[in-house]
Amino acid sequence: MKGLIIKAHYLRHEETKAEKILWKELRNRKIGVKFRRQHPIDKFILDFYAPEIKLGIELDGPSHKENHEYDKLRTEYLESNGIKIIRFWNYEVETNLKDVLNKIKSEIPPLP
């Protein structure tokens, strides 16, 4: 990441439809771990983050098609700091929530 300029992300006041849908399923340890919304890590804001297992979830909308390289570098940076990042398109959450939740659950190790 040497020489890479990282843009800071800022908290949004309005959550997307997909974020609302997924947050309803993640909050209050519904799938076994505590997730936080809009959680800052260094210069980045993760859509959802489970600190006890270092798992970040990012939801991507249409603007991410143009920012593919930035998203890739951002993910590489976070993963180099021990945070596993999984990404979903907004439409996946809106149309296939069951599969999205199964993928998230598959990333959660057995907890004591």
DSSP file (Angstrom, degrees, kcal/mol; ACC not computed):
  #  RESIDUE AA STRUCTURE BP1 BP2  ACC     N-H-->O    O-->H-N    N-H-->O    O-->H-N    TCO  KAPPA ALPHA  PHI   PSI    X-CA   Y-CA   Z-CA
    1    1 A M    >         0   0    0      0, 0.0     3,-2.2     0, 0.0     2,-0.1   0.000 360.0 360.0 360.0   8.1    0.0    0.0    0.0
    2    2 A K  T 3   +     0   0    0      1,-0.3     3,-0.1     3,-0.0     0, 0.0  -0.359 360.0  10.4 -60.3 131.0    3.1    2.2   -0.2
    3    3 A G  T 3  S+     0   0    0      1,-0.3     2,-0.4    -2,-0.1    -1,-0.3   0.429  95.3 133.5  81.8  -1.7    2.3    5.4   -2.0
    4    4 A L    <   -     0   0    0     -3,-2.2     2,-0.6    69,-0.0    -1,-0.3  -0.689  49.4-143.9 -86.3 130.9   -1.4    4.8   -2.0
    5    5 A I        -     0   0    0     -2,-0.4     2,-0.5    -3,-0.1    -3,-0.0  -0.842  14.4-155.0 -93.8 122.3   -3.6    7.7   -0.9
    6    6 A I        -     0   0    0     -2,-0.6     2,-0.3    67,-0.0    64,-0.0  -0.860   7.6-139.8-101.6 126.1   -6.6    6.4    1.0
    7    7 A K        -     0   0    0     -2,-0.5     2,-0.2     1,-0.1    36,-0.0  -0.638  21.8-120.2 -80.8 139.4   -9.7    8.6    1.0
    8    8 A A        -     0   0    0     -2,-0.3     2,-0.4    36,-0.1    36,-0.2  -0.568  21.4-143.3 -77.2 142.8  -11.5    8.8    4.4
    9    9 A H        -     0   0    0     34,-1.6     2,-0.3    -2,-0.2    37,-0.1  -0.823  14.1-148.7-102.9 147.9  -15.1    7.7    4.4
   10   10 A Y        -     0   0    0     -2,-0.4    35,-0.1    35,-0.1     2,-0.0  -0.849  25.1 -93.1-118.3 153.2  -17.6    9.5    6.6
   11   11 A L        -     0   0    0     -2,-0.3     2,-0.4    27,-0.1    -1,-0.0  -0.356  37.6-139.9 -61.1 138.2  -20.7    8.3    8.4
   12   12 A R        -     0   0    0      1,-0.1    -1,-0.1    -2,-0.0     3,-0.0  -0.796   4.4-150.2 -97.6 144.8  -23.9    8.6    6.4
   13   13 A H  S    S+     0   0    0     -2,-0.4     2,-0.6     1,-0.1    -1,-0.1   0.803  84.3  58.3 -82.1 -30.2  -27.0    9.8    8.2
   14   14 A E  S    S-     0   0    0      0, 0.0     2,-0.2     0, 0.0    -1,-0.1  -0.887  76.5-148.9-104.6 122.5  -29.3    7.8    5.9
   15   15 A E        -     0   0    0     -2,-0.6     2,-0.0     1,-0.1    -2,-0.0  -0.590  22.9-112.3 -85.0 153.5  -28.9    4.1    5.6
   16   16 A T     >  -     0   0    0     -2,-0.2     4,-2.3     1,-0.1     5,-0.2  -0.308  27.7-106.6 -77.1 166.6  -29.7    2.3    2.4
   17   17 A K  H  > S+     0   0    0      1,-0.2     4,-2.3     2,-0.2     5,-0.2   0.916 122.8  51.0 -58.0 -44.0  -32.6   -0.1    2.1
   18   18 A A  H  > S+     0   0    0      1,-0.2     4,-2.7     2,-0.2     5,-0.2   0.895 108.1  51.8 -63.3 -40.6  -30.2   -3.0    2.0
   19   19 A E  H  > S+     0   0    0      2,-0.2     4,-2.8     1,-0.2     5,-0.2   0.910 109.6  50.0 -62.4 -41.6  -28.4   -1.8    5.2
   20   20 A K  H  X S+     0   0    0     -4,-2.3     4,-1.7     2,-0.2    -2,-0.2   0.926 112.3  47.6 -61.1 -44.8  -31.8   -1.5    7.0
   21   21 A I  H  X S+     0   0    0     -4,-2.3     4,-0.8     1,-0.2    -2,-0.2   0.942 116.5  42.0 -62.0 -49.1  -32.7   -5.1    5.9
   22   22 A L  H >X S+     0   0    0     -4,-2.7     4,-1.6     1,-0.2     3,-0.8   0.896 110.3  56.2 -69.8 -39.3  -29.4   -6.6    6.9
   23   23 A W  H 3X S+     0   0    0     -4,-2.8     4,-2.6     1,-0.3    -1,-0.2   0.875 100.7  59.4 -60.1 -37.0  -29.1   -4.6   10.2
   24   24 A K  H 3< S+     0   0    0     -4,-1.7    -1,-0.3     1,-0.2    -2,-0.2   0.839 111.5  41.6 -59.3 -32.3  -32.5   -6.0   11.3
   25   25 A E  H << S+     0   0    0     -3,-0.8    -1,-0.2    -4,-0.8    -2,-0.2   0.712 119.4  42.6 -88.0 -23.1  -31.0   -9.5   10.9
   26   26 A L  H >< S+     0   0    0     -4,-1.6     3,-0.6     4,-0.1     4,-0.4   0.761  90.2  98.3 -95.2 -28.1  -27.6   -8.8   12.5
   27   27 A R  G >< S+     0   0    0     -4,-2.6     3,-1.3     1,-0.2     9,-0.1  -0.129  81.1  22.5 -67.0 159.2  -28.5   -6.6   15.5
   28   28 A N  G 3  S-     0   0    0      1,-0.2    -1,-0.2     7,-0.2     6,-0.1   0.808 126.2 -71.7  57.2  35.3  -28.8   -7.9   19.1
   29   29 A R  G X  S+     0   0    0     -3,-0.6     3,-2.0     4,-0.3    -1,-0.2   0.776  80.9 157.1  58.0  29.8  -26.6  -11.0   18.4
   30   30 A K  T <  S+     0   0    0     -3,-1.3    -4,-0.1    -4,-0.4    -1,-0.1   0.785  76.7  37.4 -59.3 -27.3  -29.3  -12.6   16.3
   31   31 A I  T 3  S-     0   0    0      2,-0.4    -1,-0.3    -5,-0.4    -2,-0.1   0.172 130.3 -88.4-112.0  19.5  -26.7  -14.7   14.4
   32   32 A G  S <  S+     0   0    0     -3,-2.0     2,-0.3     1,-0.2    -2,-0.1   0.180 100.4  68.7 105.2 -17.7  -24.4  -15.3   17.4
   33   33 A V  S    S-     0   0    0     -7,-0.1     2,-0.5    -6,-0.0    -2,-0.4  -0.932  81.7-105.3-132.4 158.7  -22.0  -12.4   17.5
   34   34 A K        -     0   0    0     -2,-0.3    18,-0.4    -5,-0.1     2,-0.4  -0.706  35.1-167.3 -85.2 125.8  -22.3   -8.7   18.1
   35   35 A F        -     0   0    0     -2,-0.5     2,-0.4    -9,-0.4    15,-0.2  -0.857   6.7-151.6-108.3 147.9  -22.2   -6.5   15.0
   36   36 A R  E     -A   49   0A   0     13,-2.6    13,-2.1    -2,-0.4     3,-0.4  -0.912  14.5-130.7-113.7 146.3  -21.7   -2.7   15.0
   37   37 A R  E    S+A   48   0A   0     -2,-0.4    11,-0.2     1,-0.2    10,-0.1  -0.721  82.9   1.5 -93.7 146.9  -23.1   -0.4   12.3
   38   38 A Q  E    S-     0   0A   0      9,-2.1    -1,-0.2    -2,-0.3     9,-0.2   0.899  85.7-178.5  46.7  55.8  -21.0    2.2   10.6
   39   39 A H  E     -A   46   0A   0      7,-1.6     7,-3.1    -3,-0.4     2,-0.3  -0.749  21.5-130.6 -94.3 126.6  -17.9    1.2   12.6
   40   40 A P  E     +A   45   0A   0      0, 0.0     2,-0.4     0, 0.0     5,-0.2  -0.563  24.6 177.5 -78.3 135.5  -14.6    3.2   12.1
   41   41 A I  E >   -A   44   0A   0      3,-2.9     3,-2.7    -2,-0.3     2,-0.1  -0.948  66.5 -54.0-133.1 112.8  -11.4    1.3   11.4
   42   42 A D  T 3  S-     0   0    0     -2,-0.4   -34,-0.0     1,-0.3    -1,-0.0  -0.370 124.3 -16.2  52.8-120.7   -8.5    3.6   10.8
   43   43 A K  T 3  S+     0   0    0     -2,-0.1   -34,-1.6    -3,-0.1     2,-0.3   0.334 125.0  84.3 -93.3   7.6   -9.6    5.9    8.0
   44   44 A F  E <   -A   41   0A   0     -3,-2.7    -3,-2.9   -36,-0.2     2,-0.5  -0.762  63.4-146.1-114.3 155.1  -12.5    3.7    6.9
   45   45 A I  E     -A   40   0A   0     -2,-0.3     2,-0.3    -5,-0.2    -7,-0.1  -0.979  18.8-150.8-117.2 117.3  -16.0    3.2    8.0
   46   46 A L  E     -A   39   0A   0     -7,-3.1    -7,-1.6    -2,-0.5     3,-0.2  -0.678  14.4-135.9 -86.1 140.6  -17.3   -0.4    7.7
   47   47 A D  E    S+     0   0A   0     -2,-0.3    -9,-2.1    10,-0.3     2,-0.3   0.940  91.2   1.8 -59.1 -47.2  -21.0   -0.9    7.1
   48   48 A F  E    S-AB  37  57A   0      9,-1.7     9,-2.8   -11,-0.2     2,-0.4  -0.997  71.5-176.2-142.2 142.3  -21.0   -3.7    9.7
   49   49 A Y  E     -AB  36  56A   0    -13,-2.1   -13,-2.6    -2,-0.3     7,-0.2  -0.990  17.9-161.3-145.5 132.7  -18.3   -5.0   12.0
   50   50 A A  E >>> - B   0  55A   0      5,-2.7     5,-1.6    -2,-0.4     3,-1.1  -0.888  12.6-171.3-109.8  96.9  -18.1   -7.8   14.5
   51   51 A P  T 345S+     0   0    0      0, 0.0     3,-0.3     0, 0.0    -1,-0.1   0.818  77.9  62.9 -62.4 -33.0  -15.0   -7.0   16.6
   52   52 A E  T 345S+     0   0    0    -18,-0.4   -17,-0.1     1,-0.2    -2,-0.0   0.770 121.0  23.9 -67.7 -22.2  -14.9  -10.3   18.6
   53   53 A I  T <45S-     0   0    0     -3,-1.1    31,-0.2     2,-0.1    -1,-0.2   0.332 104.7-122.9-119.8   5.0  -14.2  -12.2   15.3
   54   54 A K  T  <5 +     0   0    0     -4,-0.9    30,-2.6    -3,-0.3     2,-0.5   0.928  57.5 151.3  53.0  52.9  -12.7   -9.4   13.3
   55   55 A L  E   < -Bc  50  84A   0     -5,-1.6    -5,-2.7    28,-0.2     2,-0.4  -0.967  25.8-168.5-118.8 123.1  -15.3   -9.7   10.5
   56   56 A G  E     -Bc  49  85A   0     28,-3.5    30,-2.4    -2,-0.5     2,-0.5  -0.886   5.0-158.7-109.9 141.7  -16.4   -6.7    8.4
   57   57 A I  E     -Bc  48  86A   0     -9,-2.8    -9,-1.7    -2,-0.4     2,-0.4  -0.982   7.4-168.8-121.0 128.2  -19.4   -6.7    6.0
   58   58 A E  E     - c   0  87A   0     28,-2.5    30,-2.3    -2,-0.5     2,-0.5  -0.953   8.2-154.7-117.5 133.6  -19.6   -4.2    3.2
   59   59 A L  E     - c   0  88A   0     -2,-0.4     2,-0.5    28,-0.2    30,-0.2  -0.932  14.4-155.5-108.3 129.5  -22.7   -3.6    1.1
   60   60 A D  E     - c   0  89A   0     28,-3.0    30,-2.9    -2,-0.5    31,-0.3  -0.882  11.3-176.3-112.8 132.9  -22.1   -2.2   -2.4
   61   61 A G    >   -     0   0    0     -2,-0.5     3,-1.6    28,-0.2     4,-0.3  -0.333  53.3 -67.0-106.8-166.8  -24.4   -0.2   -4.5
   62   62 A P  G >  S+     0   0    0      0, 0.0     3,-1.5     0, 0.0     4,-0.5   0.805 125.5  64.3 -56.8 -34.2  -24.1    1.1   -8.1
   63   63 A S  G >> S+     0   0    0      1,-0.3     4,-0.8     2,-0.2     3,-0.7   0.751  90.9  67.4 -64.9 -21.4  -21.3    3.6   -7.3
   64   64 A H  G <4 S+     0   0    0     -3,-1.6    -1,-0.3     1,-0.2     7,-0.2   0.686  84.2  70.4 -74.6 -16.8  -19.0    0.7   -6.4
   65   65 A K  G X4 S+     0   0    0     -3,-1.5     3,-0.5    -4,-0.3    -1,-0.2   0.866 105.7  40.9 -63.6 -34.3  -19.0   -0.5  -10.0
   66   66 A E  T <4 S+     0   0    0     -3,-0.7     3,-0.2    -4,-0.5    -1,-0.2   0.691 115.9  50.7 -84.4 -20.0  -16.9    2.6  -10.8
   67   67 A N  T 3X  +     0   0    0     -4,-0.8     4,-2.8     1,-0.2     5,-0.2   0.001  69.0 125.5-107.7  27.2  -14.8    2.3   -7.6
   68   68 A H  H <> S+     0   0    0     -3,-0.5     4,-2.3     1,-0.2    -1,-0.2   0.900  74.9  47.2 -55.6 -46.4  -13.8   -1.3   -8.0
   69   69 A E  H  > S+     0   0    0     -3,-0.2     4,-2.4     2,-0.2    -1,-0.2   0.911 112.7  49.4 -65.0 -42.1  -10.0   -0.7   -7.7
   70   70 A Y  H  > S+     0   0    0      2,-0.2     4,-2.6     1,-0.2    -2,-0.2   0.927 111.5  49.3 -61.4 -45.5  -10.5    1.5   -4.6
   71   71 A D  H  X S+     0   0    0     -4,-2.8     4,-2.6     1,-0.2    -2,-0.2   0.897 110.2  51.8 -61.0 -40.4  -12.7   -1.1   -3.0
   72   72 A K  H  X S+     0   0    0     -4,-2.3     4,-2.5    -5,-0.2    -2,-0.2   0.935 112.3  44.4 -62.3 -46.9  -10.1   -3.8   -3.7
   73   73 A L  H  X S+     0   0    0     -4,-2.4     4,-2.4     2,-0.2    -2,-0.2   0.882 112.8  52.2 -66.1 -38.0   -7.3   -1.8   -2.2
   74   74 A R  H  X S+     0   0    0     -4,-2.6     4,-2.4     2,-0.2    -2,-0.2   0.924 110.9  47.2 -62.3 -46.0   -9.4   -0.9    0.8
   75   75 A T  H  X S+     0   0    0     -4,-2.6     4,-2.9     2,-0.2     5,-0.2   0.918 111.0  51.6 -62.5 -44.5  -10.2   -4.6    1.4
   76   76 A E  H  X S+     0   0    0     -4,-2.5     4,-2.0     1,-0.2    -2,-0.2   0.909 110.4  49.5 -59.6 -42.5   -6.5   -5.5    1.0
   77   77 A Y  H  X S+     0   0    0     -4,-2.4     4,-0.6     2,-0.2    -2,-0.2   0.944 113.4  44.7 -61.9 -48.7   -5.6   -2.9    3.6
   78   78 A L  H ><>S+     0   0    0     -4,-2.4     5,-1.9     1,-0.2     3,-1.0   0.909 113.7  49.8 -64.5 -42.0   -8.2   -4.0    6.1
   79   79 A E  H ><5S+     0   0    0     -4,-2.9     3,-1.7     1,-0.3    -1,-0.2   0.826 103.1  60.1 -68.1 -29.6   -7.4   -7.7    5.6
   80   80 A S  H 3<5S+     0   0    0     -4,-2.0    -1,-0.3     1,-0.3    -2,-0.2   0.685 102.8  54.9 -68.6 -15.5   -3.7   -7.0    6.1
   81   81 A N  T <<5S-     0   0    0     -3,-1.0    -1,-0.3    -4,-0.6    -2,-0.2   0.114 129.9 -96.9-102.0  18.7   -4.7   -5.7    9.5
   82   82 A G  T < 5S+     0   0    0     -3,-1.7     2,-0.6     1,-0.2    -3,-0.2   0.605  83.0 130.3  83.3  12.9   -6.4   -9.0   10.4
   83   83 A I      < -     0   0    0     -5,-1.9     2,-0.4    -6,-0.1    -1,-0.2  -0.893  50.5-142.5-104.7 121.0  -10.0   -8.1    9.4
   84   84 A K  E     -c   55   0A   0    -30,-2.6   -28,-3.5    -2,-0.6     2,-0.5  -0.681  19.4-159.6 -79.0 128.8  -11.9  -10.5    7.2
   85   85 A I  E     -c   56   0A   0     -2,-0.4     2,-0.4   -30,-0.2   -28,-0.2  -0.940  11.5-175.5-114.9 129.7  -14.1   -8.5    4.7
   86   86 A I  E     -c   57   0A   0    -30,-2.4   -28,-2.5    -2,-0.5     2,-0.4  -0.978  11.5-155.9-121.4 142.3  -17.0  -10.0    2.9
   87   87 A R  E     -c   58   0A   0     -2,-0.4     2,-0.3   -30,-0.2   -28,-0.2  -0.894  11.8-179.1-120.7 143.7  -18.9   -7.9    0.3
   88   88 A F  E     -c   59   0A   0    -30,-2.3   -28,-3.0    -2,-0.4     2,-0.2  -0.984  29.2-118.5-134.9 148.3  -22.5   -8.1   -1.0
   89   89 A W  E >>  -c   60   0A   0     -2,-0.3     4,-1.4   -30,-0.2     3,-1.0  -0.610  30.0-118.8 -77.6 146.8  -24.3   -6.1   -3.6
   90   90 A N  H 3> S+     0   0    0    -30,-2.9     4,-2.3     1,-0.3     3,-0.2   0.896 114.8  57.4 -51.9 -42.9  -27.3   -4.3   -2.3
   91   91 A Y  H 3> S+     0   0    0    -31,-0.3     4,-2.0     1,-0.2     5,-0.3   0.806 100.1  58.6 -63.9 -27.7  -29.6   -6.2   -4.6
   92   92 A E  H <> S+     0   0    0     -3,-1.0     4,-2.6     2,-0.2     8,-0.3   0.928 109.0  44.0 -64.6 -43.7  -28.3   -9.5   -3.1
   93   93 A V  H  < S+     0   0    0     -4,-1.4     4,-0.4    -3,-0.2    -2,-0.2   0.909 116.4  47.6 -64.8 -42.0  -29.5   -8.4    0.4
   94   94 A E  H  < S+     0   0    0     -4,-2.3    -1,-0.2    -5,-0.2    -2,-0.2   0.790 126.8  24.6 -72.1 -28.5  -32.8   -7.2   -1.1
   95   95 A T  H  < S+     0   0    0     -4,-2.0    -2,-0.2    -5,-0.2    -3,-0.2   0.624 133.0  27.6-113.8 -16.2  -33.6  -10.2   -3.2
   96   96 A N     X  +     0   0    0     -4,-2.6     4,-1.8    -5,-0.3     3,-0.4  -0.297  62.3 151.6-145.2  54.3  -31.7  -13.1   -1.6
   97   97 A L  H  > S+     0   0    0     -4,-0.4     4,-2.8     1,-0.2     5,-0.2   0.846  71.1  61.3 -58.6 -38.3  -31.3  -12.4    2.1
   98   98 A K  H  > S+     0   0    0      1,-0.2     4,-2.1     2,-0.2    -1,-0.2   0.923 107.0  44.1 -57.8 -46.8  -31.3  -16.1    3.1
   99   99 A D  H  > S+     0   0    0     -3,-0.4     4,-2.3     2,-0.2    -1,-0.2   0.883 112.2  53.4 -67.0 -38.0  -28.1  -16.8    1.1
  100  100 A V  H  X S+     0   0    0     -4,-1.8     4,-2.3    -8,-0.3    -2,-0.2   0.944 110.8  46.4 -60.5 -48.0  -26.5  -13.6    2.3
  101  101 A L  H  X S+     0   0    0     -4,-2.8     4,-2.8     1,-0.2    -2,-0.2   0.877 110.6  53.0 -63.9 -37.9  -27.1  -14.7    6.0
  102  102 A N  H  X S+     0   0    0     -4,-2.1     4,-1.9    -5,-0.2    -1,-0.2   0.905 109.1  49.2 -63.5 -40.5  -25.8  -18.2    5.2
  103  103 A K  H  X S+     0   0    0     -4,-2.3     4,-0.7     2,-0.2    -2,-0.2   0.921 112.5  47.7 -63.9 -44.1  -22.6  -16.8    3.8
  104  104 A I  H >< S+     0   0    0     -4,-2.3     3,-1.4     1,-0.2     4,-0.4   0.942 111.2  50.7 -62.0 -47.0  -22.1  -14.5    6.9
  105  105 A K  H >< S+     0   0    0     -4,-2.8     3,-1.4     1,-0.3    -1,-0.2   0.844 102.9  60.4 -60.2 -34.0  -22.8  -17.4    9.2
  106  106 A S  H 3< S+     0   0    0     -4,-1.9    -1,-0.3     1,-0.3    -2,-0.2   0.711 102.3  53.8 -67.6 -18.8  -20.3  -19.5    7.4
  107  107 A E  T << S+     0   0    0     -3,-1.4    -1,-0.3    -4,-0.7    -2,-0.2   0.477  88.4  93.1 -91.9  -4.1  -17.6  -16.9    8.3
  108  108 A I  S <  S-     0   0    0     -3,-1.4     3,-0.1    -4,-0.4   -55,-0.0  -0.811  71.2-143.0 -94.4 115.9  -18.4  -17.1   12.0
  109  109 A P        -     0   0    0      0, 0.0     2,-0.1     0, 0.0    -2,-0.1  -0.315  36.7 -81.6 -71.4 160.4  -16.2  -19.6   13.9
  110  110 A P        -     0   0    0      0, 0.0     0, 0.0     0, 0.0     0, 0.0  -0.435  52.1-144.9 -60.2 131.0  -17.6  -21.7   16.7
  111  111 A L              0   0    0     -2,-0.1    -3,-0.0    -3,-0.1   -78,-0.0  -0.769 360.0 360.0-102.9 146.7  -17.6  -19.6   19.8
  112  112 A P              0   0    0      0, 0.0    -1,-0.1     0, 0.0     0, 0.0   0.507 360.0 360.0 -65.2 360.0  -16.9  -20.8   23.3
